[in-house]
């Protein structure tokens, strides 16, 4: 916000309205994901504790943990290369890039909104996950290598599903740009009720459920070997490197929630102009929508007993079949 524009009321009186320039909104989108993602994780952790009958941590506990980790010393396992310390920074930078490509606060594309489609954003997230997995594998620690191999195995099952989901929604909206997808769905409620879109949205919902460790087989906050996937990859990290991995995990979770609600399910509440008030109102709206998605995932996660590890493949196979059916249904004329 750096200038004011004069607007004339019907009676002739001039009023000044504060506006933002597009690149400022672009930066604000990144700062929103950066600053609000630990809050979303804290609220979800508190909700899970309530569902389990525990007192649980404070809502702001993730911020205290990050502050504590940034003040500690960074250590590297003996024999690890430079990539071990570079991977957290690369992954964190990747997570900062994706909010520039997706509708976070606005319904109109920002300057960098045309530089990458939703598939490109998925590749950036996948590259971040690959870097973290490689860094974990080169530590030669058994638990870290276990989490790394499991993560890459399930990523190979997730990526084909994402491809078909994007393909299905791209067929329905005639574009693969996230802003255009959201605008198409926002233009008419009937667009969201099309069978092909419903199947694709459910498939993406299952993918997000698996990718954020909310499936009833993995414990995303514990150290039990049988359920360690994401947590195991960060076991050998410490200090600022661990802080970047933790913060990046929170950002990835909020990014996936944002894509789910702003592109696939509920693209409402986004700012439709550059006016400061409109853009700022979109910030709490986004946080509220992502918290609602997180609450649904928490209820699902705590409504089932932990299952055996190979059940993950069945969940991802079901998501892939739904995405495939969405494409087939479109071509058969019922989508």
C-alpha positions in Angstrom: 0.0 0.0 0.0 1.8 3.1 -1.2 -0.7 5.4 -2.8 -4.3 6.6 -2.6 -6.7 7.0 -5.4 -9.4 9.5 -5.4 -12.9 8.3 -6.0 -16.0 10.4 -6.5 -19.2 9.6 -4.7 -22.6 10.2 -6.4 -23.0 13.5 -4.7 -19.7 14.8 -6.1 -17.6 14.4 -2.9 -14.1 13.0 -3.4 -12.9 10.2 -1.1 -9.5 8.6 -0.9 -9.3 4.8 -1.0 -6.0 3.0 -0.3 -4.9 0.5 -2.9 -2.1 -1.9 -3.3 0.0 -2.6 -6.3 0.1 -6.2 -7.6 3.6 -7.0 -6.5 2.7 -6.0 -2.9 -0.2 -8.4 -2.9 2.1 -11.0 -4.3 4.5 -10.6 -1.4 1.5 -10.5 1.1 0.4 -13.9 -0.2 3.8 -15.4 0.6 3.9 -13.7 4.0 0.4 -15.0 4.8 1.4 -18.6 4.2 4.7 -18.0 6.0 3.2 -16.4 9.1 -0.1 -18.2 9.4 1.0 -21.8 8.8 2.4 -22.4 12.3 -0.9 -21.0 13.7 -2.9 -23.5 11.6 -0.7 -26.4 12.8 -1.0 -25.2 16.4 -4.8 -25.0 16.3 -5.0 -28.5 14.6 -2.7 -29.9 17.3 -4.9 -28.4 20.0 -8.0 -29.8 18.4 -6.5 -33.3 18.1 -5.6 -33.1 21.8 -9.2 -32.2 22.7 -10.5 -35.1 20.6 -8.2 -37.4 22.4 -9.2 -36.1 25.9 -5.9 -34.4 26.5 -5.0 -30.9 27.5 -2.6 -30.5 24.6 -0.1 -27.8 23.7 -0.8 -24.1 23.4 -2.1 -22.9 20.1 1.0 -20.7 19.7 3.4 -23.5 20.7 4.8 -23.9 17.1 6.0 -20.3 17.2 7.8 -20.9 20.5 9.4 -24.1 19.1 10.7 -22.4 16.0 12.1 -19.6 18.0 13.9 -22.1 20.3 15.3 -24.1 17.3 16.6 -21.0 15.6 18.7 -20.3 18.7 20.3 -23.7 18.8 23.4 -25.0 17.1 23.2 -26.9 13.8 24.9 -30.3 13.8 25.6 -32.6 10.9 26.1 -36.4 11.1 29.6 -37.6 10.4 30.1 -38.5 6.7 27.2 -36.3 5.5 27.9 -33.9 2.6 27.0 -30.3 2.1 23.6 -31.3 0.7 22.5 -32.4 4.2 22.5 -28.7 5.3 21.4 -27.3 1.9 18.3 -29.5 1.6 16.3 -27.7 4.3 17.0 -24.3 2.8 16.1 -25.6 -0.7 12.9 -27.1 0.5 12.0 -24.0 2.4 12.6 -21.8 -0.7 10.4 -24.1 -2.7 7.6 -23.8 -0.3 7.9 -20.0 -0.5 7.6 -20.2 -4.3 4.3 -22.0 -4.6 2.1 -19.2 -3.0 3.2 -17.0 -5.9 1.4 -19.3 -8.4 -1.9 -20.1 -6.7 -4.9 -18.0 -5.6 -4.2 -17.3 -1.9 -5.8 -13.9 -1.3 -7.1 -12.7 -4.7 -9.4 -14.1 -7.4 -7.4 -12.3 -10.1 -3.9 -13.4 -11.3 -1.0 -11.6 -9.9 2.2 -10.8 -11.9 3.7 -14.3 -11.3 0.4 -16.1 -11.5 1.0 -16.9 -15.2 4.5 -18.2 -14.8 3.5 -21.7 -13.7 0.4 -23.9 -13.8 -0.9 -26.1 -11.0 1.2 -29.0 -12.3 4.3 -26.8 -12.0 3.4 -26.1 -8.4 3.1 -29.8 -7.8 6.6 -30.4 -9.3 8.0 -27.7 -7.0 6.5 -29.4 -3.9 7.8 -32.8 -5.2 11.3 -31.4 -5.6 11.2 -30.1 -2.1 10.2 -33.6 -0.8 12.9 -35.3 -2.9 15.6 -33.0 -1.5 14.5 -33.7 2.1 14.4 -37.5 1.4 17.9 -37.4 -0.1 19.3 -35.5 2.8 17.8 -38.0 5.2 19.1 -41.0 3.2 22.7 -39.8 3.2 22.9 -39.6 7.0 23.0 -43.5 7.0 20.9 -43.4 10.2 18.4 -46.4 10.1 15.3 -44.5 11.0 16.0 -41.6 8.7 16.7 -43.9 5.8 13.5 -45.8 6.6 11.4 -42.6 6.5 13.1 -41.5 3.3 12.4 -44.8 1.4 8.8 -44.9 2.6 8.3 -41.2 1.6 9.6 -41.8 -2.0 7.6 -45.1 -2.3 4.3 -43.4 -1.5 5.3 -40.3 -3.5 5.5 -42.5 -6.6 1.9 -43.5 -5.9 0.7 -40.0 -5.2 2.1 -38.3 -8.3 0.1 -40.2 -10.9 -3.1 -39.4 -9.0 -2.2 -35.7 -9.0 -1.6 -35.9 -12.8 -5.0 -37.3 -13.4 -6.7 -34.9 -11.0 -5.1 -31.9 -12.8 -6.0 -33.4 -16.2 -9.6 -33.9 -15.1 -10.1 -30.4 -13.8 -8.2 -29.0 -16.8 -10.6 -30.7 -19.1 -13.6 -29.3 -17.2 -12.2 -25.7 -17.0 -10.3 -25.7 -20.3 -7.1 -24.5 -18.4 -4.5 -25.6 -16.0 -3.8 -22.2 -14.4 -4.9 -22.2 -10.8 -6.4 -18.7 -11.0 -8.5 -19.7 -14.1 -9.6 -22.9 -12.5 -10.9 -21.0 -9.4 -12.6 -18.4 -11.6 -14.4 -21.0 -13.6 -15.7 -22.7 -10.5 -16.6 -19.4 -8.9 -18.6 -18.4 -11.9 -21.3 -21.0 -11.4 -22.2 -23.4 -8.6 -23.2 -25.9 -11.2 -19.6 -26.2 -12.2 -18.8 -27.7 -8.8 -21.7 -30.2 -9.0 -20.5 -31.8 -12.2 -19.7 -35.5 -11.5 -16.3 -35.3 -13.0 -15.3 -32.4 -10.8 -16.7 -34.1 -7.6 -14.7 -37.2 -8.3 -11.5 -35.2 -9.0 -12.0 -33.1 -5.8 -12.5 -36.3 -3.7 -9.4 -37.8 -5.2 -7.3 -34.7 -4.4 -8.8 -34.7 -0.9 -7.4 -38.2 -0.4 -4.1 -37.1 -1.8 -3.9 -34.2 0.7 -4.9 -36.5 3.5 -2.0 -38.8 2.7 0.5 -36.0 1.9 -0.1 -34.2 5.2 0.3 -37.4 7.3 -3.3 -37.4 8.4 -4.1 -40.9 7.2 -5.0 -43.4 10.0 -1.7 -45.3 9.6 1.0 -42.7 10.2 1.6 -40.8 13.4 2.7 -37.3 12.2 3.9 -36.1 15.6 5.2 -39.2 17.3 8.4 -41.3 17.3 6.9 -44.7 16.9 9.0 -46.6 14.3 6.0 -48.4 12.8 4.3 -45.1 11.9 7.3 -42.8 11.1 7.5 -41.4 7.6 7.8 -37.6 7.6 9.0 -37.3 11.2 11.8 -39.9 10.5 13.4 -37.8 7.8 14.1 -34.9 10.2 15.5 -37.0 13.1 19.1 -36.2 12.3 18.6 -32.5 11.8 19.0 -29.9 14.5 19.0 -26.2 15.2 18.0 -23.8 12.3 18.0 -26.7 9.8 15.3 -28.5 11.8 13.4 -25.2 12.2 13.3 -24.8 8.5 12.1 -28.4 8.0 9.4 -27.9 10.6 8.3 -24.6 9.3 8.4 -25.9 5.8 6.2 -28.8 6.7 3.6 -26.4 8.2 3.8 -24.3 5.0 3.3 -27.3 2.8 0.2 -28.3 4.8 -1.3 -24.9 4.5 -0.5 -24.7 0.8 -2.2 -28.0 0.1 -5.2 -26.9 2.1 -5.3 -23.6 0.2 -5.2 -25.4 -3.2 -8.0 -27.7 -2.0 -10.4 -24.9 -0.9 -9.4 -22.1 -3.3 -9.1 -24.2 -6.5 -11.2 -27.3 -6.0 -13.9 -26.8 -3.4 -14.7 -23.2 -2.2 -13.0 -20.4 -4.2 -14.9 -17.8 -2.3 -13.8 -15.0 0.0 -10.9 -14.0 -2.2 -10.2 -10.4 -2.8 -11.6 -9.1 -6.1 -9.7 -5.8 -6.3 -6.5 -4.2 -5.2 -8.1 -2.2 -2.4 -6.3 -2.6 0.9 -9.4 -3.5 2.9 -10.5 -6.2 0.4 -7.1 -7.8 0.4 -6.7 -7.7 4.2 -10.1 -9.3 4.8 -9.1 -12.2 2.6 -6.3 -13.1 5.1 -8.6 -14.2 8.0 -11.0 -15.8 5.5 -8.2 -17.9 4.2 -7.0 -18.9 7.7 -10.6 -19.8 8.6 -11.1 -22.0 5.5 -7.8 -23.8 6.1 -8.6 -24.4 9.7 -12.0 -25.8 8.7 -10.2 -28.3 6.4 -7.7 -29.1 9.1 -10.5 -29.8 11.5 -12.1 -32.2 9.1 -8.8 -34.0 8.6 -8.2 -34.1 12.4 -11.6 -35.7 13.0 -10.9 -38.3 10.3 -7.4 -39.0 11.7 -8.7 -39.5 15.2 -11.8 -41.5 14.3 -9.9 -44.6 13.2 -7.4 -46.9 14.8 -3.9 -46.9 13.2 -3.8 -49.3 10.4 -1.0 -51.4 8.9 1.5 -49.6 6.7 0.5 -51.3 3.4 -3.0 -49.9 3.7 -1.6 -46.6 2.5 -1.3 -48.1 -1.0 -5.0 -49.0 -0.9 -5.9 -45.5 0.0 -3.8 -44.0 -2.8 -5.1 -46.6 -5.3 -8.6 -45.5 -4.4 -7.7 -41.9 -5.1 -6.1 -42.8 -8.4 -9.2 -44.8 -9.5 -11.5 -41.8 -8.6 -9.3 -39.4 -10.7 -9.3 -41.9 -13.6 -13.0 -42.2 -13.4 -13.3 -38.4 -13.5 -11.5 -38.3 -16.8 -13.4 -41.2 -18.3 -16.7 -39.7 -17.1 -15.9 -36.5 -18.9 -15.1 -38.2 -22.2 -18.3 -40.4 -21.9 -20.4 -37.2 -21.8 -21.6 -37.4 -18.2 -19.0 -35.0 -16.7 
